[in-house]
Amino acid sequence: MFFIYGILTNILFLLSPIIFVFRILTKKEDINRFQEKYCVYSRKNFQKTIWFHAVSVGELMSIIPVINKLEKNKKIKKIIITSSTVSSSKIFKKQKFKKTIHKFFPLDTNFLTEKFINFWKPEVAIFVDSEIWPNMIKNLEKHQIPIILLNARFTRSSFKKWLIVKNFAKEIFGKISIALPQNTETKKYLKILGIKKIILAGNIKYYGETIIPSKKNLRLIRKLKKFKVLCAGSTHDTEEILISKLHVELKKYLPNLITVIIPRHVNRSENIINDLEKFKLNVVKHSTKQKVSKKTDIYLVDTFGETKNFYNLSNIAFLGGSIVNHGGQNPLEAARLGNYIINGPNIGNFTEIYNYLKINKISYTTSKILKMRDIVLSKINKKLPFNKRKKIFDNGNKILDNNVSIIKKYIQ
């Protein structure tokens, strides 16, 4: 099966220049850095590294606290994070790491993965969430480099896909040194797929730091202080339409309401504005730094990495990816910042977290606008109690420490 996979990845490699041209034109690749996916680098590397691979924004954000802790370890000289998306590279730029650099993950051909390993000399390879690349894993094992699957998450549907090629799956997963799944369901699946050492370490996405208001945050507070704020975070295509309808309904009861929409993919901003204009809603884009007025309905956040600043201003938030068939987005950041949560029924990516919030009467599941309206009206003047927020923080700290201590053992 590796032979067939090798042929397919080589065909993809031959077609990749055409694919990259299209992706550059659509701004899905960085024209100055796409060559990193061919393992072309501007400087030589002379140090052994600790390597993390986090495919996109969510995975990269989840390992930032892990990296912060590892950077304090004097024995670790260099950390490299790879990812596959331009948006994740932009998030990385906003971090203040001292030992850590970012590169794009190479195409998964046998030749390029060998070249990557020989260049960066990783002492341990840590794959985040559900990132499995067969050629890379095969060559890491060949070089006797330990492989950790951190915060592993496999849904029933992804598990079934691997079962279609069960023997191939067992050959790949059997090369992984240790898996740290985030829930019992994933632990069960990984055992069937052939990973021998599995420790249930908890979901590191529970972790979050307390946020000290920045000057930027204080400016936002002054800008929106006259409004009741509803946040709609990590929204996907069509969910902004539902939020628009909800806004129109809420305006009947809250004339000073402003709805902050933070799309999951900010490159959709113009399409979102076109959709909102159909409802005759007045929209202000965050990037324009335009003043808001009584006539402003929607404040559209079209920039990266500022979600927490807006959750700090609201008491209730809608979490996207839960109305469309996406599996939901992580609601913990909003909850830690004092928000009650409204979400749709499609939350399979974060079932454990949403169950935790529901038990603690923090989240509410519905796709009906009138029910959402009633929840917003009942919670918009109430900050989530401190004791509930503290419980989330304490749980997150415990899980983070647990994961980091296991990683340190492998590094040592």
C-alpha positions as CSV (number, residue, x, y, z in Angstrom):
1,M,0.0,0.0,0.0
2,F,2.9,2.3,0.6
3,F,4.0,1.7,-3.0
4,I,0.6,2.9,-4.3
5,Y,0.6,5.9,-1.9
6,G,4.1,6.8,-3.1
7,I,2.9,6.8,-6.8
8,L,-0.1,9.0,-5.9
9,T,2.1,11.5,-3.9
10,N,4.6,11.7,-6.8
11,I,1.8,12.4,-9.2
12,L,0.6,15.2,-6.9
13,F,4.2,16.5,-6.7
14,L,4.3,16.7,-10.5
15,L,1.0,18.6,-10.6
16,S,1.9,20.8,-7.6
17,P,3.3,23.8,-9.6
18,I,-0.1,24.3,-11.3
19,I,-1.9,23.8,-8.0
20,F,0.4,26.3,-6.2
21,V,-0.1,29.0,-8.9
22,F,-3.9,28.7,-8.4
23,R,-3.6,28.8,-4.6
24,I,-1.3,31.8,-4.8
25,L,-3.8,33.6,-7.0
26,T,-6.6,32.8,-4.5
27,K,-4.3,33.9,-1.6
28,K,-4.2,30.4,-0.1
29,E,-0.5,30.3,-0.4
30,D,2.3,32.8,0.6
31,I,4.1,33.7,-2.7
32,N,7.3,34.4,-0.7
33,R,7.2,31.1,1.3
34,F,5.4,28.4,-0.7
35,Q,8.9,27.0,-1.7
36,E,9.2,25.7,1.9
37,K,6.7,23.0,0.9
38,Y,9.5,21.8,-1.4
39,C,12.0,22.0,1.5
40,V,13.8,25.0,0.0
41,Y,15.1,27.2,2.9
42,S,17.1,30.4,2.9
43,R,19.4,29.5,5.8
44,K,21.1,26.3,7.0
45,N,20.2,24.6,10.2
46,F,22.9,23.5,12.5
47,Q,20.9,22.5,15.6
48,K,18.8,19.6,16.6
49,T,15.2,20.6,17.0
50,I,11.9,19.6,18.8
51,W,9.3,19.5,16.0
52,F,5.6,20.2,16.2
53,H,3.2,19.9,13.3
54,A,-0.1,21.7,13.6
55,V,-2.1,21.8,10.4
56,S,-4.0,25.1,10.8
57,V,-5.1,27.9,13.2
58,G,-7.0,25.8,15.7
59,E,-4.2,23.2,16.2
60,L,-1.5,25.9,16.3
61,M,-3.4,27.9,18.9
62,S,-3.9,24.8,21.1
63,I,-0.1,24.2,21.4
64,I,1.0,27.8,22.1
65,P,0.8,27.2,25.9
66,V,2.8,23.9,25.4
67,I,5.5,25.8,23.5
68,N,5.6,28.5,26.1
69,K,6.4,26.0,28.8
70,L,9.0,24.1,26.7
71,E,10.8,27.4,25.8
72,K,11.6,27.7,29.5
73,N,13.5,24.4,29.5
74,K,17.2,25.3,29.1
75,K,18.0,21.9,27.5
76,I,15.8,22.7,24.5
77,K,17.7,24.9,22.1
78,K,15.4,25.1,19.1
79,I,11.7,24.4,18.4
80,I,10.2,24.3,14.9
81,I,6.4,24.5,14.2
82,T,5.1,23.5,10.8
83,S,1.6,24.1,9.5
84,S,-0.1,24.0,6.2
85,T,-2.1,27.2,6.0
86,V,-1.3,30.9,5.5
87,S,-3.8,31.9,8.3
88,S,-1.8,29.8,10.8
89,S,1.5,31.4,9.7
90,K,-0.1,34.9,10.4
91,I,-1.2,33.7,13.9
92,F,2.4,32.5,14.6
93,K,3.8,35.9,13.7
94,K,1.8,37.5,16.6
95,Q,3.5,35.2,19.1
96,K,6.6,36.3,21.0
97,F,8.6,33.1,21.0
98,K,12.4,33.2,21.5
99,K,13.5,29.7,20.5
100,T,10.7,28.8,18.1
101,I,10.4,29.3,14.3
102,H,7.6,28.5,11.8
103,K,7.9,26.7,8.5
104,F,5.3,25.2,6.1
105,F,4.9,21.4,6.1
106,P,6.4,19.8,3.0
107,L,4.6,17.8,0.4
108,D,4.3,14.2,1.7
109,T,6.6,12.5,-0.9
110,N,9.3,10.1,0.2
111,F,12.1,12.4,-1.2
112,L,10.9,15.6,0.4
113,T,10.1,14.1,3.8
114,E,13.6,12.6,3.9
115,K,15.0,16.0,3.0
116,F,13.0,17.7,5.7
117,I,14.2,15.3,8.4
118,N,17.9,15.5,7.4
119,F,17.7,19.3,7.3
120,W,15.9,20.0,10.6
121,K,17.2,17.0,12.6
122,P,14.2,16.6,14.9
123,E,14.9,14.7,18.1
124,V,11.2,14.1,18.6
125,A,8.2,14.7,16.2
126,I,4.9,15.8,17.7
127,F,1.8,15.7,15.5
128,V,-1.2,17.6,16.8
129,D,-4.8,16.5,16.7
130,S,-5.4,14.1,13.8
131,E,-2.5,14.9,11.4
132,I,-1.3,11.6,9.8
133,W,1.2,11.8,6.9
134,P,2.3,8.2,5.9
135,N,5.6,9.0,4.2
136,M,6.8,11.4,6.9
137,I,5.9,8.9,9.6
138,K,7.6,6.0,7.8
139,N,10.8,8.1,7.4
140,L,10.7,9.3,11.0
141,E,10.7,5.7,12.2
142,K,13.5,4.8,9.8
143,H,15.6,7.6,11.5
144,Q,14.5,6.3,14.9
145,I,12.9,9.6,15.8
146,P,10.1,9.2,18.4
147,I,6.6,10.2,17.2
148,I,4.0,11.6,19.6
149,L,0.4,12.1,18.6
150,L,-0.6,15.0,20.8
151,N,-4.2,15.9,21.7
152,A,-5.3,13.2,19.3
153,R,-8.9,13.4,18.1
154,F,-10.6,11.0,15.8
155,T,-14.3,11.1,15.1
156,R,-16.3,8.0,14.2
157,S,-16.5,9.1,10.5
158,S,-12.7,9.5,10.2
159,F,-12.1,6.2,12.0
160,K,-14.4,4.4,9.5
161,K,-12.3,5.9,6.6
162,W,-9.1,4.5,8.0
163,L,-10.8,1.1,8.4
164,I,-11.3,1.0,4.6
165,V,-7.5,0.6,4.4
166,K,-7.1,-1.2,7.8
167,N,-3.8,-3.0,7.0
168,F,-2.2,0.2,5.7
169,A,-3.6,2.1,8.7
170,K,-2.1,-0.4,11.2
171,E,1.3,-0.2,9.4
172,I,1.2,3.7,9.8
173,F,-0.2,4.0,13.3
174,G,2.0,1.1,14.6
175,K,5.0,3.4,14.0
176,I,3.7,6.1,16.4
177,S,5.6,5.9,19.7
178,I,2.8,7.3,22.0
179,A,-0.6,8.8,21.5
180,L,-2.1,11.3,24.0
181,P,-5.9,11.3,23.0
182,Q,-8.2,14.0,24.2
183,N,-11.1,11.6,24.9
184,T,-12.0,8.0,25.5
185,E,-13.7,7.6,22.1
186,T,-10.4,8.4,20.3
187,K,-8.4,6.2,22.7
188,K,-10.6,3.2,21.6
189,Y,-10.2,4.0,17.9
190,L,-6.4,4.4,18.2
191,K,-6.0,1.1,19.9
192,I,-7.9,-0.6,17.1
193,L,-5.7,1.2,14.5
194,G,-2.6,-0.3,16.1
195,I,-1.0,2.3,18.4
196,K,0.6,0.3,21.3
197,K,1.2,3.0,23.9
198,I,-1.8,5.3,24.7
199,I,-2.2,7.6,27.7
200,L,-5.5,9.5,28.1
201,A,-4.0,12.9,28.9
202,G,-7.1,15.2,28.4
203,N,-7.8,17.9,25.8
204,I,-5.2,20.7,25.9
205,K,-7.8,23.0,24.4
206,Y,-9.3,23.3,27.9
207,Y,-6.3,25.4,28.8
208,G,-6.5,29.2,28.6
209,E,-4.7,32.1,30.3
210,T,-6.4,35.0,32.0
211,I,-6.3,38.1,29.8
212,I,-5.1,41.5,30.9
213,P,-6.9,44.2,28.9
214,S,-4.5,45.7,26.4
215,K,-4.6,49.3,25.0
216,K,-6.3,47.9,22.0
217,N,-8.9,46.2,24.2
218,L,-9.5,49.4,26.1
219,R,-10.0,51.3,22.8
220,L,-12.7,48.7,21.9
221,I,-14.4,49.0,25.2
222,R,-14.6,52.8,24.7
223,K,-15.8,52.3,21.1
224,L,-18.6,49.9,22.0
225,K,-19.5,51.0,25.6
226,K,-22.9,52.4,24.6
227,F,-24.0,49.1,23.1
228,K,-25.3,45.7,24.3
229,V,-22.8,43.3,22.6
230,L,-23.7,39.9,21.1
231,C,-20.6,38.0,19.7
232,A,-20.9,35.5,16.9
233,G,-17.5,33.7,16.7
234,S,-15.9,31.4,14.2
235,T,-18.9,31.6,11.9
236,H,-19.0,29.7,8.6
237,D,-20.8,30.3,5.3
238,T,-24.6,30.8,5.7
239,E,-24.3,31.1,9.5
240,E,-24.0,34.9,9.2
241,I,-27.4,34.9,7.6
242,L,-28.9,33.2,10.6
243,I,-27.1,35.7,12.9
244,S,-28.5,38.5,10.8
245,K,-32.0,37.2,11.3
246,L,-31.4,36.9,15.0
247,H,-30.0,40.5,15.1
248,V,-33.2,41.8,13.4
249,E,-35.3,39.9,15.9
250,L,-33.3,41.1,18.9
251,K,-33.4,44.7,17.8
252,K,-37.2,44.8,18.6
253,Y,-36.2,44.4,22.3
254,L,-32.7,45.8,22.4
255,P,-32.5,49.0,20.3
256,N,-28.8,49.6,21.4
257,L,-27.7,46.1,20.3
258,I,-24.6,45.6,18.2
259,T,-23.7,42.2,16.8
260,V,-20.0,41.4,16.4
261,I,-19.4,38.8,13.7
262,I,-16.0,37.1,13.7
263,P,-15.8,34.7,10.7
264,R,-13.7,31.6,10.8
265,H,-12.2,32.6,7.5
266,V,-11.7,36.4,7.2
267,N,-11.2,36.2,3.4
268,R,-15.0,35.7,3.2
269,S,-15.6,39.2,4.5
270,E,-16.8,40.8,1.2
271,N,-19.2,37.9,0.6
272,I,-20.5,38.2,4.1
273,I,-21.2,42.0,3.6
274,N,-23.1,41.2,0.5
275,D,-25.3,38.7,2.4
276,L,-25.9,41.2,5.2
277,E,-26.9,44.0,2.9
278,K,-29.8,41.9,1.8
279,F,-31.2,42.4,5.3
280,K,-30.6,46.2,5.0
281,L,-28.1,46.0,7.9
282,N,-25.5,48.7,8.5
283,V,-22.1,47.0,8.6
284,V,-18.7,48.4,9.9
285,K,-15.5,46.5,9.2
286,H,-13.0,46.4,12.0
287,S,-10.0,47.0,9.6
288,T,-11.4,50.3,8.5
289,K,-11.2,51.8,12.0
290,Q,-14.5,53.5,11.2
291,K,-16.6,54.9,14.0
292,V,-19.7,53.1,15.0
293,S,-23.0,54.9,15.5
294,K,-26.5,54.2,16.6
295,K,-27.2,53.1,13.1
296,T,-24.5,50.4,13.2
297,D,-26.0,46.9,13.3
298,I,-23.0,44.6,12.6
299,Y,-19.3,45.0,13.5
300,L,-17.5,42.6,11.2
301,V,-14.0,41.5,12.4
302,D,-12.0,41.0,9.2
303,T,-8.6,40.7,10.9
304,F,-6.7,37.7,12.5
305,G,-6.1,36.9,16.2
306,E,-8.4,39.4,17.9
307,T,-11.3,37.2,18.9
308,K,-10.5,37.3,22.7
309,N,-10.7,41.1,22.7
310,F,-14.3,40.9,21.5
311,Y,-15.3,38.1,23.8
312,N,-14.1,40.3,26.6
313,L,-16.8,42.8,25.7
314,S,-19.8,40.4,25.6
315,N,-21.7,38.2,28.1
316,I,-23.1,35.8,25.5
317,A,-21.7,34.4,22.3
318,F,-22.8,32.2,19.5
319,L,-20.2,29.7,18.4
320,G,-20.1,28.9,14.7
321,G,-19.4,25.7,12.7
322,S,-22.3,24.2,14.7
323,I,-25.3,25.1,12.4
324,V,-23.5,23.9,9.2
325,N,-22.2,20.4,9.1
326,H,-18.7,21.2,10.3
327,G,-18.6,19.8,13.8
328,G,-18.4,23.0,15.8
329,Q,-15.6,25.3,17.1
330,N,-14.0,25.4,20.5
331,P,-16.3,27.4,22.9
332,L,-13.9,27.5,25.8
333,E,-12.2,30.9,25.1
334,A,-15.5,32.6,25.0
335,A,-16.6,30.9,28.2
336,R,-13.3,31.7,30.0
337,L,-13.9,35.3,29.2
338,G,-17.3,35.3,30.9
339,N,-19.7,34.3,28.1
340,Y,-22.7,32.0,28.1
341,I,-22.6,30.0,24.9
342,I,-25.2,29.4,22.2
343,N,-24.4,26.7,19.7
344,G,-26.2,24.7,17.0
345,P,-26.5,20.8,17.1
346,N,-23.4,20.0,15.0
347,I,-20.7,19.9,17.6
348,G,-19.1,16.5,17.0
349,N,-15.6,17.9,17.1
350,F,-16.0,19.1,20.7
351,T,-18.6,16.8,22.1
352,E,-16.7,16.3,25.4
353,I,-16.3,20.1,25.9
354,Y,-19.9,21.0,25.1
355,N,-21.1,18.2,27.4
356,Y,-19.0,19.8,30.2
357,L,-20.4,23.2,29.5
358,K,-24.0,21.9,29.3
359,I,-23.7,20.1,32.7
360,N,-22.4,23.4,34.2
361,K,-25.3,25.3,32.6
362,I,-22.9,27.4,30.5
363,S,-24.0,26.4,27.0
364,Y,-27.3,26.1,25.2
365,T,-28.0,24.1,22.0
366,T,-30.6,25.2,19.5
367,S,-30.9,26.2,15.8
368,K,-34.2,28.0,16.2
369,I,-34.0,31.8,16.0
370,L,-36.7,32.5,18.5
371,K,-35.2,30.2,21.1
372,M,-31.8,31.9,20.5
373,R,-33.5,35.3,21.0
374,D,-34.9,34.2,24.4
375,I,-31.5,32.9,25.6
376,V,-29.8,36.1,24.5
377,L,-32.4,38.3,26.3
378,S,-32.0,36.3,29.5
379,K,-28.2,36.4,29.5
380,I,-27.0,39.5,27.8
381,N,-26.9,41.5,31.1
382,K,-25.2,38.6,33.1
383,K,-21.5,37.9,33.1
384,L,-20.7,34.2,33.6
385,P,-20.1,33.7,37.4
386,F,-16.4,33.7,38.4
387,N,-16.7,30.3,40.1
388,K,-17.7,28.7,36.8
389,R,-14.9,30.4,34.9
390,K,-12.4,29.3,37.6
391,K,-13.5,25.7,37.3
392,I,-12.7,25.8,33.5
393,F,-9.2,27.4,34.2
394,D,-8.3,24.9,36.9
395,N,-9.3,22.0,34.7
396,G,-7.3,23.4,31.8
397,N,-4.1,23.9,33.9
398,K,-4.2,20.4,35.1
399,I,-4.6,19.0,31.6
400,L,-1.8,21.2,30.2
401,D,0.7,20.1,32.9
402,N,-0.2,16.5,32.3
403,N,0.5,16.7,28.6
404,V,3.7,18.7,29.0
405,S,5.2,16.3,31.6
406,I,4.7,13.4,29.2
407,I,6.3,15.3,26.3
408,K,9.3,16.3,28.5
409,K,10.0,12.6,29.3
410,Y,10.3,11.8,25.6
411,I,12.5,14.9,25.0
412,Q,14.8,13.8,27.9
